[in-house]
Amino acid sequence: PVVSPSGRTPGSFGSQRRSMAPIEFDPADPPEDLPDLSGHYSMAAEVLHADPDMWSKLKGLTTALGCDFATCIKPGIENRGHRMIKTIGCVAADAECYTTFADLFQPVVKKWHSSTEATEHIIDLEPSNLVDAVVDPGAVDVVRVRLGRNFAGLPFAPGMELSHRQECERLITRALMTAGIQGRYYPLRGSTTYLPKPRGMTEMDEQMLMSLPGSLMFIDPDSPVALSSGLANDWPDGRGIFLLTDQRTAVWVNEEEHIKVVAVCPRGDAKEALGRAAGVLEALEQQLAQDRRPMAVSAKLGCLTVSPINCGSGVTSTYVMRLKVLATKPKFKALCNQHGLQAKSQPGDTSRELWEVSVQAKLGVSAVEQLNTLITGCAALATEEMALRPADDADPAADGNGAPAPAPAGEPLPNGTEHKESKQAQRRSKAAAVVAAASMPNLEGKTSILAKAIQGDEGLYTRHAQLATARLGFTLAQLMTPALDHDDPSRRTLGIAAADGECYTTFPDVFGTVIQEWFGKSHCHEGRQSLERVSNAETAKAEVTICLARNLKGVPYAPFITASQRNEVERAVAMAVMKFGEELKGKYYSLRGSASYTPMPKGMSEEVEKRLGDARLLFSEPDSAMLAAAGSVPDGAQDWPNGRGVFASEDDKVAVWVNRHDHVCVVVRETAQPKAAYARALEVMTLLEEQLYAQGHRFDYHPRLGYLTSACSLVGTLMRGSVTLPLKHLGADEGNLKKLSDDMLLQAKQVGGSWELGTVPELGTSEVDQVNALIEGVARATAIDTAIGEGKSFDEACA
């Protein structure tokens, strides 16, 4: 084990917590023995831990389609989960996995669904069997009904090769068209597997789909569990959306299940949504049956799905409700449980008003029974919500039928609901206004990468001028404006800043052009690897700093974030770090003078400020020159110091910075080996991610770009590592040191009388690659410094 000079092994924070470093589990090369699962929190891990012989018994078995046991348990091995949010921990790679590996799946199903399999599962998709209860439209944004199905004779997503995905895509699109279902198929942007559209949908198609209400578009899976489950393999090939002409119904191809029919209703009419979804699914299944392509169904488990969670009727039904008062009450969770419901805050909703409400029970319960539970329960929640609202906010200005009265196009309806086309209209008008004011920003004399690219191809701007991100409505002109204000001919600058993660998918050609020019490549991120792959080479004892930054999905980045959004990030992170408990003792301090953190209305004291400053765990106002050197747009210091702060551990060796530039940044600064410091940073980031996940937050991550931030020159790992060394001989000639550091892919910076060797952001390198480069670079620089001190020349010392 790696031990720091203090005697602490990675993962020990004064408790018995086991290491949170990532585990790499390769089904193609399974280990002889399973890793220790006692610190994992999933149903599958519990079953495997309780039966140590199961791995040796099942690891050599495969289904008729060649799917193995290791593939099924990979997500549960690589992801530890959270003790308060237990996950399922396994997936089915095909239908036969449920029987071949029944020793695992049967107890997992029993644990998750709190019962054994039903004697006979009834699906029942008849909308006329639904109750007539009305959910108050003043508390509803949209209702969503999704019906998932998989083919019996093909591997499910975790076990699929590209050829399987292509076959699925071919079968489904042909069946949809043969069945006479009116609509159009849009292969995902960049997909090369659908011959009529060999490059996938266009940017305009993508924007249209993303702007439709109710989430009819699906995007790259970015959660660690989804990635371990194989849901992003071969992305985006073989995947697409068939949109019906009503623009309220779609068929997803190879998202998670082979087929997923999605129907939405902005006014919360579940009966209408189920009717549309069931009608499309019936027509599709009938056509596929004629093609001798049956669905994967079990008498006891119903429709078989990738995750055992969704087995049964295969339906996932959700009301997106606006519960701005009820959700703040202590009784909210108990009320949901009382009605058999579960609620989670909608990801990216910083107002904490929108809640996705779904049913708990699925196995042994028909689709109609699930929806009846959902409808009656949501009706009760809506009644409670409307009763709690102030009198002037309780009446939704409903017409005689109980529906919201029509509002002029583009104007908001009462209670925060909107006219069905207002969001699209507002975004189009915003972009149109920008274009009308100036068909193109004035780029005369501008020297940034993007400015030069547009000067050479004006179409790069005009093709994107009227697009806007679907959620927050950012336009290309808005992303370019701050960069234009800071264009500096003496520096290499980007000319654009991302306002949020969605900008990278809304304007992929624009960001791709800039990234290609900056890095010499555009999409080749290498994910984080196993800690075991970090070099064990010993380096000179020195101060090591490891910084890992992240941004929250759905929240704007600096310089586009508002004061209230920044304060919400602070609230969420402060709440998360306070729950570290015994695993990492410490305290959150808002910056001195900040008035945004209620428990500390004037910010930290002078004494604490000095303490953190001496420990080099405090940050100051952003260095515009430093950001510009990275090609970034200086964000100034909007609302400084409000919304910003530092969580510091009791030993003053670990910090979590809030809203310095990125939303969060874990900092470990201690005298240790680089591997030990990296392991500790990784553990803290995992703790933080777990707690934020419990609040409904996710980190912004792109499978091909890595972790996202405002400056596309920094995307990838968002990691910075450095070691401070004296180098009194090598550092005497700054030119030689720079030459050496460039050769080692490191940066050298003088800090007082010492030199700091640091990693360089590079798309296509993993955290492990960068830590190894640091370890090797420090060892080499130290050896050369020693050799020069013994009288050798620089060239002789390098030989």
Sequence and secondary structure as in RCSB ss.txt:
>XXXX:A:sequence
PVVSPSGRTPGSFGSQRRSMAPIEFDPADPPEDLPDLSGHYSMAAEVLHADPDMWSKLKGLTTALGCDFATCIKP
GIENRGHRMIKTIGCVAADAECYTTFADLFQPVVKKWHSSTEATEHIIDLEPSNLVDAVVDPGAVDVVRVRLGRN
FAGLPFAPGMELSHRQECERLITRALMTAGIQGRYYPLRGSTTYLPKPRGMTEMDEQMLMSLPGSLMFIDPDSPV
ALSSGLANDWPDGRGIFLLTDQRTAVWVNEEEHIKVVAVCPRGDAKEALGRAAGVLEALEQQLAQDRRPMAVSAK
LGCLTVSPINCGSGVTSTYVMRLKVLATKPKFKALCNQHGLQAKSQPGDTSRELWEVSVQAKLGVSAVEQLNTLI
TGCAALATEEMALRPADDADPAADGNGAPAPAPAGEPLPNGTEHKESKQAQRRSKAAAVVAAASMPNLEGKTSIL
AKAIQGDEGLYTRHAQLATARLGFTLAQLMTPALDHDDPSRRTLGIAAADGECYTTFPDVFGTVIQEWFGKSHCH
EGRQSLERVSNAETAKAEVTICLARNLKGVPYAPFITASQRNEVERAVAMAVMKFGEELKGKYYSLRGSASYTPM
PKGMSEEVEKRLGDARLLFSEPDSAMLAAAGSVPDGAQDWPNGRGVFASEDDKVAVWVNRHDHVCVVVRETAQPK
AAYARALEVMTLLEEQLYAQGHRFDYHPRLGYLTSACSLVGTLMRGSVTLPLKHLGADEGNLKKLSDDMLLQAKQ
VGGSWELGTVPELGTSEVDQVNALIEGVARATAIDTAIGEGKSFDEACA
>XXXX:A:secstr
    TTS  TT SSS           TTS  SS    TT  BHHHHHHHH TTHHHHHTT B TT  BHHHHHHH
HHH   BTTB B     SSTTHHHHTHHHHHHHHHHHHTS   SS      GGGS      GGGEEEEEEEEEE 
BTTS  GGG  HHHHHHHHHHHHHHHHHTT  EEEEE TT    TTSTT S HHHHHHHHHSTT        SHH
HHHTTTTTTTTTT EEEEETTSSEEEEESSSSSEEEEEEETT  HHHHHHHHHHHHHHHHHHHHHTT  B EETT
TEE  SSGGGTBT EEEEEEEE TTGGGSTTHHHHHHHTTEEEEE TT TTS EEEEEES  TT  HHHHHHHHH
HHHHHHHHHHHHHS HHHH   B TTSSB    TTSB GGG B TTHHHHHHHHHHHHHHHH SS   TT  SHH
HHHHHH THHHHTTTT B TTT  BHHHHHHHHHHT  TTS   S   SSTTHHHHSHHHHHHHHHHHHS SS  
     GGGS      S EEEEEEEE BTTS  TTT  HHHHHHHHHHHHHHHHTTGGGS EEEEE TT    TTS
TT S HHHHHHHHHTT    S  HHHHHHTT    TTTTTTTT EEEEETTSSEEEEESSSSSEEEEEEEES HH
HHHHHHHHHHHHHHHHHHHTT  B EETTTEE  S TTSTBT EEEEEEE  TTGGGSHHHHHHHHHHTTEEEEE
ETTEEEEEE   TT  HHHHHHHHHHHHHHHHHHHHHHHTT  HHHHH 
